[in-house]
């Protein structure tokens, strides 16, 4: 192993196994308030101990769901060199998920997110463990050099699945920006320079050329908007609650739009469509082509809406709307991640055709489990 610094454990430069899908960079723990705590503050939930610790993170969830479905998946990201981080690595390895591109850091802890409940019982992201600013967790500090990034891309057969939360901070933002740029442009004549992203990404023309003759995986992006991850300059306070005034939403929206534009497949919730694109949630579900036209992904767009089901628009099947499985929902937490995994699993089958209606219908069934 070559250490990036004394505080970081780096990925090895040796050849890594081929996997079907790599997911990055979100792996964390949710501290979820008990059902009896509707309307309680995060402080009260923690004081009374009315919460449970659950592994999570959208892309980590997708990696686990794919492994359960029988695909070879990998998780890539920075995880704390602590007890929580050990738990995440153990979970991944227990599911047979490759962790060759995970890094560990002793400088920052594995992230814990406090999840409280509204008066109606809906879960809501409140803030972070120990009242830490969003920037003080391991997942902000994922470090890969360009050779390691190219090796990561070459290790994947089918798809790279990325969330946008990593864009909020530090070296992780640079890594996922470079991966995104390489996958978008390596099969074109566009020259990528450091000016392509305002995040300090350095994706050289040489790097692009090295992938030109590779069969590249699909770039799949899950918007996964969580405002508490995007503070402008949030300082430690006496309360766990984050004020909306601390969130630099304009910068967040600009970076997310830049990342999703030109991807192969983009997955959003109906609420994210309204926030990112200004398209009414009801309109998005009825006319998903409007969402597709706004961001122009190469293959298509997926829109999920919890118990309301899903909609999509793909280049070779057009729009499908009002897709739902008639069940009584108990809890929709993680259903969108299961949907993403189910869709990719169905698309990757040798007998399946890209963008098929069957893939979306299969994904809906997986999301209901």
N, C-alpha and C positions, 0 to 999 in steps of 0.2 A: 504494500500500500504506500502511496505517496501522500503525505499529509499536506493539506493546503495551509494549515497553521497548527500550532500546538493545541488549539482549542477545537479544531474540526477534524473529524475522521472522514477521509475522502473515499470516493468510489475507486475501485481498482481499474487499471487500464487494460486488464486482461479481457479476452473475448468473452462476452456474456451470452447466455443462451437465447435463442430466438423465442419470442413470445408472440401471441396473437395481438394483444393489446397492452399498451403501457398507459397508466393513469397517473397524473400529477397535477398540483403538488400538495393537495389538501388532506392531511391526516391529523386528527386531534381527538380530544375527549369532550363530550357534551356533559355538563352537569345539569341534569334535567329535573326540574321541580316536580314534586309529586302531584297527582291529580287533585289532592285536597287543598292546594295552595293557590287557587284561582284568585288573581288580583293582588297577590302578595308582591312586595318588593324583593329584589335579589338579596338584599341584606337580611330580611326576615327569613327567607328560604334557607340561607346558609346558617343563620343563627340557630334555627330549629332542627337542622339536619334533615329537612324534608326534601331530599334530592337523591338522585342515583347517578353514578358515573357510567357513561356508555361511550364506546369508541365510535368515531364518526368522521366527518369530512366527506363532502360529496364525491370526490374522485376516489377516495379510499373505499367508500361504499360501493362504487361501480366496480372497482377491482375485485372486491370480495364477492359481489353478486356474479360477476363473470366466472370466477373460479368455481363457485357453486354450480353454475350451469355447465361446467366442463371445459371452459376455455383456458388457455394458458395466459395468465395475466401477470403484470408487473406493476409495482408501485414505485414511483420515484419522487423524492422530496427530502427535506431536511427534518429530522426528528431529534428531539432532545436526548442527550445521553443521561437519562434519568429513569426512574421506575415506570413512569407513564410511557416513555419511549420504548422501554423494554417490552411493555405490554403490547404496544402496537406491532413491533417487529415479531413478537411471538404469535400474535393473531395472524399476521400475514403469512408467516411460515407454516402455521397450522393449516391454512387453506391452500398451501402449495403455491403461494404468490411469490414471484421472484422479487428480491430486494437488492439486486446488484447495483442499482443506481440510487439507493438511499444513502444519505450522509447523516452522521450523528454529530451533535455539537454539545459541549459542556458549558458553553457560554450563555445559552438561553434554554429555558425549560420547554417541554412539549406543551402546546397550547391547550388550555381548558376554557371552554365557552360556557357561560352561565345562561341557561335557558329557563325563563320564567313562563308563567301562564297568565293570559289576560283574564278579565272577569268572566268571559265566555268559555275559558278553558283552552283557547288557542295558544300554541307555543310561540314564544317570541325571544329572539336573541337579545340578551340584556347587555352583557359586557364580559370581561375576562377575569380569570382567577387572580386573587391577591391584588385586585384593583390595578393591575399592570396596564400600561398603554399597549395598544395593539401591536406596536413595533417590537415588543420585548419578548417575543416567542420564537422558537427554533424555526418554524416554517417560513419566516421572513428571510432566512439566511441560507438558502440553497445555493451552493457554489459548484458549477461545472465549467471547465474550460471548453473551448470550441471542439477539441478532439473528442472529449467525453460526450458532448452533445451530439456530435455526428455518430459516435458509436451507439448512443441511445437510440437514435432514429433508425440506424441500420439493424438494431436488435429486434425491431417490430415488424411483424408480417402484415397486420391488417389496419390497426388504427392507433393513433395517439389521442387520448382523451385528456383535455385540460380544462380546469376551472379558471375563473378570472380573479379570484381572491388574491392570488399571488402577485398580481399587478400592483397591489397596494403598497408594497414595501421592498426595499433593499435588493439584495443580489437575486432573490427569487424572481423578481420582476424582470431582470435582465435575462435570466435563463429561459423563462417561458416566452419572452419576446423573441429571442433568437430561434428557439424551436419553431415558433409560429412562422417567423419569416422564412426559415429554411424550407419548411413544408409547403408554404404558399408559392415560393418563387423558384425553387430549384429546377422545375421543369419549364421555366420560361426564360426569356432573354433579358429580364429585368435585372439590373445590377443593384444589389442591396448594400447600402452604406450605413455607417453609424448614425446618419441623420434620419434614417427611416423610423426610428423610435426615439422618443424623448427620455427613454429609461436607461440610456447608457449601453444599449445592446450593441455588440460589435459582431455583425454577421458579414464576413468578408466575401468578396467575389470568389476567392479560392475555395471557401467553404461551400458555396453554392455549386461551383463546378464539380466538387468531389462527390456530389449527390446526383448529378444530372443523369447518370445512366443507371441509377438505382430504381428499383420498383418501390416507390415511397408509400408509406401508410397514409390512410385518410387522417385529416386533421378534424377532430370533433371537439367543439367547444361548448361547455355548459356555462351559461352566464352566471348563475348562482349568486345573485346580488345579495349581499349582507352589509348593511350600512355601517355596522359597528367595526368592520374591518378597515374602514376607510377614514379614520380621523385625520384632520388637517394637522393640528399640532396639539394632540391630547395629552394633558399632564395628569399625573396621579392625583386623584381627588378623594374626598372623604366618603363618596358614595359610589356604588357600582353602576349607577345609571349614566348613560351617555346622552348628552344633549344633541339634538339634530344640528344645532349651530356649529358643532365641532366637526361636522362631516363635510369634506370637500367634494360634494356630489358632482360638480361640473367637471373637475379633473377626472374623477372616477368614470363618468359617462364617456368622456372623450377617449380614455385609454381602452375601455371595454369595446366601444364602437370600432376602434382601430384594430383590435385583436380579432373581432368576429368577422369583419369585412374580408371576404376572400377565403374564408375557411371552407372546408368541404361540407360539413354539417354543423348547424348551430341549434342548440336546444335552449329554450327559454320557457319560463312560466308565463301565464297570461298577464300577471302583474308586472313581470320584468319587461314584457313587450311594451306595456303602457309607460313604464318609467324610462326605458332606453330609447324607444322609438316614437313615443307620443301617440301610439295607436291604441284606441280603446280596447280593453280586454275582451269585451263581448264581440267587437268587430274582428279581433284577431282570431277568435275561435270559429267564427262563421266564415271569414274570408282570409285564410292563412296566406294566400298569394300576396296580400298587401304587405305582410311581414317579410316574406321572401324577397319581394321587390325592393324593400327598404334596405336590405343588407346584402343581397345577391350572393348567397353561398353557392359554391360550385355544384353541389348536389341537391341540398334541400334544407328545410327548417322544420323543427319539431316544437310544438307548443303544448305544454302540459298545464292542467288546471285542477289538480286534486280530484275531488269527487265529481267535478264536471267533465272529466275525461281529457281528451286531447284532440289536436288537429295537426295537420302537416301540409306542406307543399314541397313536392320534389319535381325535378326537371322532366322526368319521364313518366310520371303518373298524374301530375297536376295536383289539385287540392283535395284533401279529405278532411271533412269537418264533422263535428258532433260525434266523435268516436268515444264510446264509453262502454264499460262492462257493468251491467245492472246488478250492483251489490250495495249493501248498506255499509258505508265506511265506518271503521272504528277509529283509526288513526292514520293520517296521510303522511306522517313523517317518514322520509326516505323513499316514498313511493316514486318520486321523480327519478331518483338514482337507479332504482330497480327498473324503471321504464327504459332508461338509457342503456342499461346492461342488456335487457331483453331485446331491445331493438338491434344492438350491435351483434348479439349472438345470432339472431335470426338472419341478419344481413350476411354474416360471415359463412353461413352454411353453403357448401359446394353447390347445392341444388337451388339456392335462392338467387334472385336477381336483385341488383341494387334498387333501393327505393321502393320495394314492393309493399303493397297494402298489407300482405300477410305479415311482414316484419313489424308494422305498426300494431296490428291486431295482437300479435304475440306479445309485444312489449306491454300492451295494456293488461294482458292477463298476468304477466309477471309482476306488474306494479300492484296488482290486487292481492298478492300473496302476503 
